[in-house]
């Protein structure tokens, strides 16, 4: 990876300034992968900079954007911990690079079109203190859809329900570093469901905690707004051995039906409600 004072990298770390932690106040690493995200990335970065928790490092990994994203990253060079621009093999390849660079005890993955709510990381750290054995911390999220539809969703991680479908919100959720030390990194052969596949590996042994607070606003659309991720989830279940092929096929049919029903609902809303800016 390009690292150092070059046109393709920057940030406080390249200037020799490292984020710190204190006893009882661990360092949190936020990893963001981006490709041609010039319009949405400022909201993401500012939402991290605006957190009241003092021990955060933000690592941004650009896949070689051509829309001015790299120039924008350069403007944040004295505010974010590290940014690098170089080709990658997809979001999970970028996340794995972020894992290799992360210095935090807790690691989160925040999309370029997603935003932390104020106080989100502090809420997670309170949850961590209340659940000292937890390795995965999740919350609720609010969807920001162009139709103005803004549902709040997400629930606690529970097994075996998680073996059937992704029931938790992964955007912005926190993973203790030890979770990756035990179960490895993300499988970059996945394009959409790699986070789900990773969390299937511990099965019922995953130690999780949940806060009902809404910590993140999620942008709607993108590659996850398709049935491709549902097909990848079927592959993940069978590959992890948590569902047999027949049961996973049934799960897929149900999930696809729900997906299309949601699309019909959103299309109906768009005909009667003005789109929000």
C-alpha positions, 0 to 999 in steps of 0.5 A: 500500500502507498503510505507516506507523504506522497500524492496518494496518501496523507493524514495525521499518521503520515505526519507522525501524529498518532491517535491515543488511548487512556485507561478505560478510554480505548482507541476506536478505529473507524474504517471507510472504503470509498470509490467516487464518493466526492458528494457524500464523503464529507457528511461521513467524515464530518460525522466522525470528526463531530463525535464527542468521544476523544479517542478515535482514528478515521482511516479512509481507503479510496479505490482510485476515484476519478471524481475529485474524491482524492482532492477532498481527502487531501483537504482532510489531511490534518483532521483524519488519521490516514487516507490512502488512494490505490486500486483494490478488489472491492469493499472487503479487500479495502476493509482488510487493508483497514484492519491491517492499519487499525490501531484501535481496540475497537474497529468499526466500518462506516460507509462513505454514504453513512453518517454517525449520529452525534454521541454515537461512539460514546454510546458504544463505549458505554455499552462496552463498559457495561458488557466487558466480555462483549466482542461485537456491539450493535445498535439501531439505524435510520435509513435515509431514502430519497422518497423521504421514507426513514424507517428505524431498524436493527435489533440485538444479535441472537442465535439461531435467528442470525443464521437465517438472516442478517438481523443486526445493523452492521454499519458503524457497529464495533468489533473488538480486535480479538474477534478478528484475531480469532476468526481472521479477516473478511473473505474478499470473494464476497462483494456484498455479504462479507460482513454477514459471512464473517459474523457467521463464523463464531456461530453461537459463541459470538459475545454480542451486546446491543443498544437501542439507540439510533447511532447511524443514518444509512444512505439508501441504494448502492450494490446492497439495494439488490437481490445479489446480496441475498444470493451471497447470504445463501452462499455464506450460510451453506459455506459456514454450515449453519444452514443446509442447502434446502433451508438456505434456498427457502430463506432466499425465496422469502428474502427475495419476496420481501425485497420486491415487496419493499421495492413496490412500497417505495415506488408507491411512496415516490408517486405520492410524496416529493423527494427530499434533497 
